[in-house]
Amino acid sequence: MIEAILWDNDGLLVDSEALFFELTRTFFAEEGLLLNEDYWGVEYLGNAKHSYQIAGELGLEPERIPSLLKRRNEAFVRRLRASVPLMPKVRETIEALVGRVRLGIVTGSPRDKLMLMHGDNGLLDHFEVIVTDDEIEQAKPHPEPYLKALDLLGVKPECCLAVEDSRRGLDSAVAAGLSCIVVPNGLTRVQCFDRAWAVEEDVSGVLKHLHAGHRFCNQAE
């Protein structure tokens, strides 16, 4: 039986990736840069390129990039202070898992932004462990974020599932020894998930995999 499930946050639990992309596209357009969903999904969310690099690849002069990104980032924080919608079927899925498995979040976002995203939705109360960008030195796709969460929980990777929305997160989880279920969103759907244990349309698909995972845990005992 699976003992714990570790969840990514952005684009999986909350719809923050879409908000961030739309703000980025708007601010880039003001500088004459055309940014499309597939390019962002592959290069930023999949290949972990920074916004600075993407702006340069799209033709913006280096000296103009810092100001652009500063304005974008300030607008994003303001937007997070309003409610950020949960992704489909998140609340009912998490509530269905409470008491059945231990739950954790492994996110590339800093803790202050994570708290803003969730506001007063109450979802974070269900998670025993939260690993943010503030607690690690090497971000996904490096395995450190998931290894940190496993250590905090005291759970073997064979007895734990990861749930991700991107190839970058998938690679991080697999490198940490975890089986990973991927739930692509509208931006990450263009990525390759050949290393995933399963690919589901929404997070409720995770529920059917709980008992299927017992063979991995048993093999580790």
C-alpha positions in Angstrom: 0.0 0.0 0.0 1.2 3.5 -0.8 2.1 5.3 2.4 2.5 8.9 1.1 1.8 11.0 -1.9 3.9 14.1 -2.8 2.3 16.7 -4.9 3.6 19.5 -7.0 1.7 22.8 -6.6 1.7 25.2 -9.5 -0.4 24.0 -12.4 -1.4 20.9 -10.5 -3.1 22.0 -7.2 -3.6 25.7 -8.2 -4.0 27.4 -11.5 -1.1 29.7 -11.0 0.9 28.6 -14.0 -1.8 29.9 -16.4 -1.9 33.2 -14.5 1.9 33.6 -14.6 2.0 32.8 -18.3 -0.8 35.3 -19.2 0.9 38.0 -17.2 4.2 37.2 -18.9 2.6 37.2 -22.4 1.0 40.6 -21.7 4.2 42.2 -20.4 6.3 40.7 -23.2 3.7 42.0 -25.8 4.3 45.5 -24.5 7.9 45.1 -25.6 6.9 43.7 -29.0 7.6 40.1 -28.0 5.3 37.4 -29.2 5.0 34.5 -26.7 2.9 31.5 -27.4 1.7 28.7 -25.1 3.6 25.8 -26.7 7.0 27.6 -26.6 6.4 28.6 -22.9 5.3 25.1 -22.1 8.4 23.4 -23.6 11.1 25.9 -22.8 10.0 27.5 -19.4 7.9 24.7 -17.8 9.7 21.8 -19.5 13.4 22.8 -20.0 13.6 25.1 -17.0 14.7 28.2 -19.0 14.4 31.4 -17.0 12.2 34.3 -18.2 15.4 36.4 -18.8 16.7 33.8 -21.2 13.4 33.5 -23.0 13.1 37.3 -23.4 16.5 37.4 -24.9 15.8 34.5 -27.3 12.7 36.4 -28.4 14.8 39.4 -29.3 14.7 41.9 -26.4 17.8 43.8 -25.7 19.6 42.6 -22.5 19.5 46.0 -20.8 15.7 46.2 -21.1 15.0 42.7 -19.6 15.5 43.4 -15.9 12.9 46.2 -15.8 10.4 44.1 -17.8 10.7 41.2 -15.4 10.5 43.4 -12.3 7.2 44.8 -13.5 5.9 41.4 -14.4 6.9 39.9 -11.0 5.3 42.7 -9.1 2.1 42.3 -11.0 2.2 38.5 -10.3 2.4 39.1 -6.6 -0.5 41.5 -6.7 -2.5 38.9 -8.6 -1.7 36.2 -6.0 -3.1 38.3 -3.3 -6.5 37.8 -4.9 -7.9 34.3 -5.0 -6.1 31.7 -7.2 -8.5 29.0 -8.4 -7.8 25.4 -7.6 -7.4 23.0 -10.5 -10.3 20.7 -11.4 -11.2 18.1 -8.7 -8.4 19.0 -6.4 -10.3 19.7 -3.3 -12.4 16.5 -3.4 -9.4 14.4 -4.3 -7.2 15.7 -1.5 -10.1 15.3 1.0 -10.7 11.8 -0.2 -7.0 11.0 0.6 -6.9 12.5 4.1 -6.5 9.7 6.6 -5.6 7.1 3.9 -2.1 8.3 3.1 0.3 11.0 4.3 0.4 14.0 2.0 3.1 16.5 1.1 3.8 19.3 -1.3 7.1 19.6 -3.2 7.1 22.9 -5.1 9.6 25.2 -6.9 7.8 28.2 -5.6 9.1 30.1 -2.5 7.1 29.7 0.6 5.7 33.2 0.7 4.2 32.9 -2.8 2.8 29.4 -1.9 1.0 30.9 1.0 -0.4 33.7 -1.1 -1.6 31.3 -3.8 -3.6 29.3 -1.3 -4.8 32.3 0.7 -7.6 31.1 3.0 -8.7 28.0 0.9 -7.7 25.7 3.7 -6.1 23.1 1.4 -2.6 23.4 3.0 -4.0 22.2 6.3 -4.1 18.7 4.8 -0.4 18.5 4.0 2.1 17.1 6.6 5.2 18.3 4.8 5.8 21.2 2.5 9.1 21.6 0.7 9.5 24.9 -1.2 12.3 26.5 -3.1 13.5 28.2 0.2 14.4 24.8 1.7 16.6 23.4 -1.1 19.8 24.3 -3.0 19.1 22.6 -6.3 15.6 22.9 -7.9 13.8 20.4 -10.1 14.7 18.5 -12.3 17.3 17.7 -9.6 16.1 15.1 -7.1 16.9 17.2 -4.0 13.4 18.6 -3.5 11.8 15.1 -3.4 14.7 13.6 -1.4 14.1 16.3 1.2 10.4 15.5 1.4 11.1 11.8 1.8 13.6 12.5 4.5 11.1 14.7 6.4 8.4 12.0 6.1 10.7 9.1 6.9 9.2 7.2 4.0 11.0 5.0 1.5 10.7 6.2 -2.2 9.2 2.8 -3.1 6.3 3.4 -0.8 5.5 6.9 -2.1 4.0 8.4 -5.2 4.7 11.7 -6.7 2.1 13.7 -8.7 3.4 16.3 -11.2 2.2 18.3 -14.2 5.5 18.8 -16.0 8.5 16.8 -17.4 10.8 18.8 -15.2 9.0 17.6 -12.1 8.6 14.1 -13.4 12.4 13.9 -13.9 13.0 15.2 -10.4 10.7 12.6 -8.9 12.0 9.7 -10.9 15.6 10.7 -10.1 14.6 10.5 -6.4 13.4 6.9 -6.9 9.7 7.7 -7.0 6.9 6.4 -9.3 5.3 9.5 -10.7 1.8 10.2 -12.0 1.5 13.1 -14.4 -1.6 15.3 -14.8 -0.7 17.7 -17.7 -2.4 21.1 -17.9 -3.0 23.3 -20.8 0.6 24.5 -20.9 2.5 21.3 -20.2 0.4 19.0 -22.4 3.1 19.5 -25.2 5.8 17.8 -23.1 6.9 14.2 -23.2 5.9 12.0 -20.2 7.4 8.7 -21.3 8.9 8.1 -17.8 5.6 8.5 -16.0 4.0 5.6 -14.2 0.6 6.9 -15.5 -0.8 10.0 -17.2 -4.2 11.2 -16.0 -6.7 13.8 -17.2 -7.2 15.3 -13.8 -6.0 14.7 -10.2 -8.9 12.4 -9.3 -7.1 9.8 -11.5 -4.6 9.4 -8.7 -7.1 7.6 -6.5 -7.2 4.4 -8.6 -3.5 3.9 -8.3 -3.2 3.7 -4.5 -3.5 -0.1 -4.2 -1.6 -0.8 -7.5 1.4 0.7 -5.8 1.6 -2.0 -3.1 4.0 -4.1 -5.1 6.7 -1.5 -5.1 6.5 -1.0 -1.3 6.5 -4.7 -0.6 9.5 -5.2 -2.7 11.4 -2.8 -0.6 10.6 -4.5 2.7 
